[in-house]
């Protein structure tokens, strides 16, 4: 099938490359001339494992193309996906749908023959209705069906998630659209991926409900971690103990410094605003956002506690800046409020991240960026593990101790076993596990 993907951000580029790998003819469209030129050269604008290989192989095979001209590919497409950004609207937290609606109007003028227009962007309930209205307003003679097909991709594992999904959700109000989406995803039938067909509005709400529930699980275990520290319990064992109950499950029960990224913060805010508009408030989700925002900045106090509450004149080294490993995404990363809080407490900050340094420079000022974990640790009074990159899971602890001015590790991801770190002569603080160190520095 001929597919046009409007938008070459995270969702559009990964989806377009994967559809091409299925054998479809895909054209990715973006208004950013420099980005399209870079993609044609094989330069990938985001960090995602194996995406460069996937793009290169399908472009070489002639199944994947990049252009700034939307009209030509849309005219010959069986399906057009809208995968543009829907950031939080400044001031009120609603999803900014201006890019989605602009894309719909532009698509409408180029449609020829029956075409399915699919919103893949994360959008509030009712957006598909408005997209359809805008298309029919701009082109009353268009033979078009509008569908919803939300994405459920994890940054750092997006290609695997696309090709081996837990489920594919498709919201359609028209039989021809169902047939077209069935054909697009037919290659996944071999993987026995369940395709759930539902109404368009239901599909839109499924995406928001899923992200809000996962954000709630993270926030729940973070609050249990705080209680565990106070009572002398171990949050990792608690998570395992409740996660073995198959009604709860083990995923998203890892205590840490709070959630960030491109999805959970903006999607939970957008869900709250939608619920308020329909006079059906989601109080649990409101609490999740409030707790998470407080938590991210509170991590600096955890670092300060290792020094009796004062960080003035101290040098703090951070390992990991991105909101999760295997991505360069700094959007709403816990590292951002952590750094500013540490600086407010009088500390100097050094940092190292395997992929996110360039992005971090645009978000954080007065930070010394280092070439590796040991360079980052050199002369530091405390080492803070912020993101659980694999490179940080087996650090040479004796070497770290030699490099540091003071042997303190604050592990915000519970990467290490406390007894092993303490045995090497460190003071070690983690999340949701009582301190075994006895006294502060």
KELO-240611 format. One line per 4 residues: number of its first residue (from 0); for each residue x, y, z of C-alpha. Coordinates in Angstrom, 3 decimals. Example, Ala and Ser with C-alpha at 12.3 -4.5 7.8 and 13.67 -1.06 7.14 Angstrom:
2
0 = 12.300,-4.500,7.800 ~ 13.670,-1.060,7.140
//
This chain:
441
0 = 0.000,0.000,0.000 ~ 1.018,3.624,-0.531 ~ 1.305,5.466,2.782 ~ 2.098,9.087,3.578
4 = 3.382,9.906,7.054 ~ 2.937,13.582,7.922 ~ 5.569,14.467,10.504 ~ 9.058,13.023,10.984
8 = 9.290,13.300,14.735 ~ 9.658,10.311,17.006 ~ 6.342,8.656,16.140 ~ 6.301,9.531,12.454
12 = 9.857,8.459,11.684 ~ 9.711,5.177,13.597 ~ 6.260,4.316,12.215 ~ 7.186,5.257,8.668
16 = 10.384,3.205,8.730 ~ 8.601,0.175,10.195 ~ 5.729,0.340,7.689 ~ 8.319,0.472,4.916
20 = 10.037,-2.540,6.432 ~ 6.689,-4.358,6.185 ~ 6.854,-3.797,2.420 ~ 4.602,-0.756,2.079
24 = 5.609,2.250,-0.028 ~ 6.073,5.084,2.489 ~ 6.749,8.782,2.048 ~ 7.540,10.819,5.161
28 = 6.687,14.514,4.908 ~ 7.971,17.381,7.017 ~ 8.057,21.161,6.535 ~ 11.548,21.368,8.055
32 = 13.803,21.569,4.998 ~ 17.001,20.906,6.952 ~ 15.542,17.827,8.648 ~ 14.399,16.333,5.342
36 = 17.803,17.013,3.772 ~ 19.508,15.315,6.716 ~ 17.197,12.286,6.516 ~ 17.947,11.939,2.816
40 = 21.641,11.808,3.774 ~ 20.869,9.090,6.301 ~ 21.278,11.350,9.337 ~ 18.731,10.533,12.065
44 = 17.552,13.506,14.171 ~ 16.737,11.415,17.259 ~ 18.579,8.738,19.196 ~ 16.757,5.427,18.928
48 = 18.601,2.081,18.774 ~ 18.684,0.558,15.241 ~ 16.556,3.303,13.689 ~ 19.449,4.477,11.501
52 = 19.874,0.982,10.076 ~ 16.140,0.596,9.445 ~ 15.876,3.942,7.665 ~ 18.983,3.327,5.570
56 = 17.994,-0.158,4.406 ~ 14.451,0.813,3.406 ~ 15.531,4.046,1.720 ~ 18.103,2.072,-0.259
60 = 15.414,-0.432,-1.250 ~ 13.222,2.400,-2.525 ~ 10.391,1.803,-0.038 ~ 11.036,4.875,2.124
64 = 11.321,8.445,0.856 ~ 11.457,11.901,2.448 ~ 10.035,15.156,1.107 ~ 8.765,18.591,2.069
68 = 6.031,18.413,-0.595 ~ 2.851,16.943,0.832 ~ 0.600,17.183,-2.221 ~ 2.196,14.580,-4.497
72 = 2.470,11.664,-2.031 ~ -1.007,12.309,-0.574 ~ -2.577,12.234,-4.039 ~ -1.387,8.670,-4.649
76 = -1.745,7.337,-1.088 ~ -4.193,4.760,0.189 ~ -3.615,5.997,3.736 ~ -2.284,9.221,5.240
80 = -1.104,9.227,8.839 ~ -0.979,12.439,10.854 ~ 1.964,12.134,13.245 ~ 2.717,15.730,14.164
84 = 3.396,17.043,17.657 ~ 0.672,17.755,20.210 ~ 2.584,19.570,22.970 ~ 0.945,20.995,26.059
88 = -0.613,24.313,25.196 ~ 1.073,27.145,27.002 ~ -1.001,28.423,29.893 ~ -3.715,25.798,30.336
92 = -2.253,22.305,29.794 ~ -4.593,21.365,26.951 ~ -3.038,19.514,24.025 ~ -2.066,21.981,21.297
96 = -3.858,20.621,18.215 ~ -2.878,23.410,15.831 ~ -0.370,21.196,13.975 ~ -2.916,18.375,13.634
100 = -5.591,20.687,12.254 ~ -3.148,22.422,9.894 ~ -2.102,19.019,8.551 ~ -5.752,18.000,8.048
104 = -6.506,21.126,6.014 ~ -3.433,20.658,3.837 ~ -4.129,16.952,3.293 ~ -7.703,17.699,2.228
108 = -6.696,19.742,-0.797 ~ -4.595,16.900,-2.259 ~ -6.838,13.865,-1.749 ~ -7.654,11.779,-4.815
112 = -9.759,8.636,-4.717 ~ -10.735,6.880,-1.518 ~ -8.211,7.624,1.250 ~ -8.072,6.845,4.935
116 = -6.690,9.682,7.066 ~ -5.436,8.352,10.391 ~ -4.486,10.363,13.468 ~ -1.446,8.703,15.020
120 = -0.622,11.733,17.140 ~ -1.846,11.552,20.723 ~ -5.028,13.617,20.679 ~ -7.956,14.311,23.019
124 = -11.374,12.752,22.584 ~ -13.245,14.249,19.664 ~ -10.196,15.288,17.644 ~ -11.034,12.791,14.895
128 = -14.472,14.388,14.551 ~ -12.876,17.801,14.046 ~ -10.281,16.439,11.600 ~ -13.088,14.958,9.523
132 = -15.051,18.209,9.641 ~ -12.030,20.237,8.532 ~ -11.268,17.884,5.635 ~ -14.850,17.937,4.381
136 = -14.987,21.710,4.775 ~ -11.795,22.144,2.732 ~ -12.726,19.505,0.133 ~ -16.454,18.645,0.129
140 = -16.030,16.114,-2.669 ~ -13.287,14.127,-0.924 ~ -13.889,10.383,-0.617 ~ -12.323,10.023,2.806
144 = -12.640,8.145,6.082 ~ -10.967,9.343,9.269 ~ -9.594,6.846,11.788 ~ -7.643,6.868,15.039
148 = -4.594,4.644,15.546 ~ -2.748,5.701,18.714 ~ 0.859,4.633,19.179 ~ 2.204,2.787,22.216
152 = 5.948,3.050,21.594 ~ 8.531,3.191,24.351 ~ 11.503,5.391,23.601 ~ 14.575,3.175,23.471
156 = 12.537,0.130,22.406 ~ 10.293,1.657,19.748 ~ 11.129,-0.602,16.824 ~ 10.536,-3.760,18.815
160 = 7.318,-2.292,20.233 ~ 6.074,-1.481,16.728 ~ 6.875,-4.900,15.311 ~ 5.895,-6.932,18.389
164 = 3.079,-4.881,19.964 ~ 0.958,-5.870,22.932 ~ -2.013,-4.643,20.905 ~ -2.924,-2.437,17.975
168 = -5.830,-0.102,18.691 ~ -7.799,1.193,15.705 ~ -10.781,3.514,16.024 ~ -12.994,3.508,12.925
172 = -16.524,4.557,12.062 ~ -16.474,3.248,8.488 ~ -16.075,-0.324,7.096 ~ -13.689,0.729,4.318
176 = -11.356,2.280,6.886 ~ -11.359,-0.949,8.871 ~ -10.451,-2.901,5.753 ~ -7.596,-0.518,4.897
180 = -6.094,-0.605,8.412 ~ -6.397,-4.383,8.455 ~ -4.334,-4.540,5.269 ~ -1.729,-2.070,6.569
184 = -1.120,-4.171,9.687 ~ -1.491,-7.552,7.976 ~ 2.272,-8.328,8.285 ~ 1.861,-8.362,12.073
188 = -0.664,-11.198,11.961 ~ 2.289,-13.621,11.878 ~ 3.305,-12.247,15.284 ~ -0.261,-12.814,16.501
192 = -0.543,-9.162,17.491 ~ -4.140,-8.529,18.563 ~ -5.860,-5.754,16.620 ~ -8.642,-4.113,18.564
196 = -11.205,-2.291,16.441 ~ -13.359,0.162,18.299 ~ -15.048,3.524,17.915 ~ -12.890,6.525,17.088
200 = -13.520,8.359,20.355 ~ -12.875,5.217,22.368 ~ -9.516,4.720,20.659 ~ -8.536,8.303,21.447
204 = -9.378,7.847,25.111 ~ -7.607,4.463,25.344 ~ -4.267,6.174,24.681 ~ -4.735,8.759,27.435
208 = -6.105,6.208,29.897 ~ -3.144,3.882,29.299 ~ -0.525,6.570,29.911 ~ -2.351,7.938,32.938
212 = -2.556,4.467,34.487 ~ 1.157,3.785,33.965 ~ 2.025,7.194,35.425 ~ -0.154,6.310,38.403
216 = 1.720,3.026,38.968 ~ 5.048,4.885,38.966 ~ 3.797,7.507,41.398 ~ 2.237,4.883,43.667
220 = 5.455,2.911,44.059 ~ 7.401,6.146,44.609 ~ 5.163,7.040,47.544 ~ 5.469,3.505,48.915
224 = 9.255,3.923,48.591 ~ 9.148,6.989,50.842 ~ 7.188,5.027,53.431 ~ 9.551,2.054,53.123
228 = 12.533,4.265,53.949 ~ 10.831,5.524,57.087 ~ 9.828,2.098,58.405 ~ 12.947,0.170,57.425
232 = 11.464,-1.835,54.547 ~ 12.800,-2.522,51.025 ~ 10.722,-1.101,48.166 ~ 12.262,-3.451,45.603
236 = 11.053,-6.464,47.537 ~ 7.689,-4.784,48.038 ~ 7.401,-4.195,44.284 ~ 8.236,-7.816,43.598
240 = 5.821,-8.992,46.262 ~ 2.882,-7.081,44.833 ~ 3.960,-7.459,41.190 ~ 3.779,-11.253,41.355
244 = 0.049,-10.763,41.725 ~ -0.996,-10.969,38.076 ~ -3.760,-8.452,38.716 ~ -1.011,-5.879,39.385
248 = 2.001,-7.009,37.318 ~ 5.662,-6.151,37.699 ~ 6.055,-3.403,35.100 ~ 6.272,0.271,36.067
252 = 6.862,-0.574,39.717 ~ 10.442,0.701,39.847 ~ 10.884,3.465,42.397 ~ 12.888,6.462,41.269
256 = 13.017,10.250,40.955 ~ 9.668,10.590,39.164 ~ 8.476,10.254,35.590 ~ 9.314,12.590,32.723
260 = 9.555,12.396,28.959 ~ 7.437,13.411,26.018 ~ 4.272,11.473,26.892 ~ 3.312,10.986,30.529
264 = 3.529,14.625,31.701 ~ 1.690,16.175,28.746 ~ -0.827,13.349,28.359 ~ -1.853,13.333,32.003
268 = -2.303,17.109,31.906 ~ -4.348,16.879,28.707 ~ -6.541,14.145,30.193 ~ -7.227,16.308,33.237
272 = -8.253,19.243,31.042 ~ -10.497,17.064,28.872 ~ -12.132,15.595,31.978 ~ -12.733,19.064,33.379
276 = -14.293,20.206,30.107 ~ -16.733,17.309,30.273 ~ -17.358,17.837,34.026 ~ -15.962,14.407,34.907
280 = -12.791,15.262,36.869 ~ -10.077,12.604,37.259 ~ -8.918,13.312,40.808 ~ -6.474,10.416,40.956
284 = -4.614,11.698,37.901 ~ -4.587,15.220,39.328 ~ -2.882,13.862,42.445 ~ -0.384,11.903,40.335
288 = 0.816,15.061,38.599 ~ 1.106,17.013,41.852 ~ 3.053,14.255,43.627 ~ 5.370,13.719,40.664
292 = 6.279,17.389,40.309 ~ 7.067,17.671,44.009 ~ 9.134,14.500,43.948 ~ 11.491,15.514,41.159
296 = 12.736,18.582,43.001 ~ 12.767,16.779,46.360 ~ 15.556,14.490,45.108 ~ 18.043,17.303,45.752
300 = 17.172,17.162,49.446 ~ 18.030,13.466,49.400 ~ 21.503,14.358,48.153 ~ 21.805,17.116,50.767
304 = 20.796,14.713,53.551 ~ 24.063,12.798,53.034 ~ 25.871,15.990,54.062 ~ 23.728,16.959,57.012
308 = 21.428,19.073,54.848 ~ 23.992,21.496,53.409 ~ 25.469,21.395,49.904 ~ 27.079,24.818,49.831
312 = 30.488,24.549,48.216 ~ 29.997,20.888,47.300 ~ 30.535,19.420,43.826 ~ 27.852,16.957,42.761
316 = 28.369,14.623,39.794 ~ 25.310,13.369,37.928 ~ 25.348,10.199,35.836 ~ 22.488,10.294,33.341
320 = 20.423,13.287,32.286 ~ 17.779,11.933,29.896 ~ 14.424,10.920,31.337 ~ 15.204,7.247,30.610
324 = 18.041,5.245,29.035 ~ 18.469,4.585,25.290 ~ 17.154,7.989,24.256 ~ 18.469,11.538,23.983
328 = 15.114,12.962,25.098 ~ 15.388,15.605,27.822 ~ 11.734,16.638,27.835 ~ 10.605,17.042,31.463
332 = 13.483,14.823,32.610 ~ 13.848,14.568,36.408 ~ 17.443,15.754,35.955 ~ 16.254,19.264,35.079
336 = 14.581,20.178,38.403 ~ 17.251,18.158,40.229 ~ 20.061,20.258,38.776 ~ 18.331,23.564,39.466
340 = 17.536,22.485,43.037 ~ 21.139,21.395,43.654 ~ 22.361,24.745,42.347 ~ 19.849,26.573,44.544
344 = 21.333,24.713,47.508 ~ 24.778,26.058,46.638 ~ 26.278,23.056,44.846 ~ 28.326,22.973,41.656
348 = 27.111,20.360,39.176 ~ 29.037,18.101,36.791 ~ 27.260,15.682,34.482 ~ 27.661,12.914,31.950
352 = 25.086,11.195,29.739 ~ 25.848,8.715,26.936 ~ 23.396,10.311,24.463 ~ 21.730,13.372,25.938
356 = 24.567,15.888,26.408 ~ 23.706,18.052,23.396 ~ 20.035,18.201,24.335 ~ 20.922,18.886,27.980
360 = 23.010,21.926,27.073 ~ 19.856,23.573,25.793 ~ 18.014,22.875,29.057 ~ 20.636,23.319,31.780
364 = 23.097,26.136,32.377 ~ 26.163,26.387,34.620 ~ 26.793,22.630,34.377 ~ 30.227,21.137,33.636
368 = 29.727,18.411,31.016 ~ 32.210,15.537,31.126 ~ 33.466,12.875,28.716 ~ 32.667,9.819,30.815
372 = 31.572,8.580,34.244 ~ 35.036,8.632,35.802 ~ 35.847,12.107,34.489 ~ 32.517,13.187,35.932
376 = 33.341,11.664,39.315 ~ 36.763,13.325,39.521 ~ 36.845,15.688,42.495 ~ 33.140,15.228,43.250
380 = 31.765,15.159,46.780 ~ 28.861,12.936,45.715 ~ 27.968,10.845,42.682 ~ 24.244,10.723,41.811
384 = 22.871,8.051,39.465 ~ 19.908,9.744,37.776 ~ 19.290,7.580,34.672 ~ 19.845,3.818,34.636
388 = 21.954,3.534,31.497 ~ 23.589,0.118,31.164 ~ 26.991,1.836,31.186 ~ 26.397,2.757,34.831
392 = 25.439,-0.714,36.065 ~ 28.957,-2.091,36.539 ~ 31.130,0.878,37.444 ~ 34.596,0.256,38.910
396 = 33.826,1.254,42.496 ~ 37.459,1.343,43.744 ~ 38.346,3.612,40.822 ~ 35.375,5.847,41.563
400 = 36.486,6.160,45.158 ~ 39.977,7.179,44.072 ~ 38.575,9.828,41.730 ~ 36.108,11.350,44.179
404 = 36.824,13.906,46.860 ~ 34.278,12.261,49.142 ~ 32.974,8.664,48.835 ~ 29.214,9.286,48.594
408 = 26.875,7.647,46.069 ~ 23.208,8.581,45.841 ~ 21.498,5.991,43.642 ~ 18.133,7.320,42.482
412 = 17.491,4.193,40.368 ~ 18.536,1.450,42.824 ~ 21.073,0.119,40.346 ~ 23.396,-1.288,43.027
416 = 23.101,-3.486,46.079 ~ 23.756,-1.372,49.129 ~ 25.963,-3.923,50.896 ~ 28.326,-4.132,47.903
420 = 28.784,-0.360,47.678 ~ 29.171,0.098,51.419 ~ 31.781,-2.676,51.483 ~ 33.913,-0.550,49.150
424 = 33.911,2.273,51.681 ~ 31.132,4.457,50.297 ~ 28.249,6.124,51.979 ~ 25.338,4.881,49.896
428 = 21.809,6.241,49.678 ~ 19.105,4.785,47.471 ~ 15.337,4.972,46.955 ~ 12.947,3.144,49.271
432 = 15.636,1.256,51.171 ~ 16.689,2.254,54.670 ~ 20.222,3.600,55.031 ~ 22.793,1.158,56.428
436 = 25.504,3.771,56.767 ~ 24.967,4.861,60.332 ~ 25.895,8.528,60.018 ~ 26.232,11.380,57.562
440 = 29.439,12.779,56.104
//
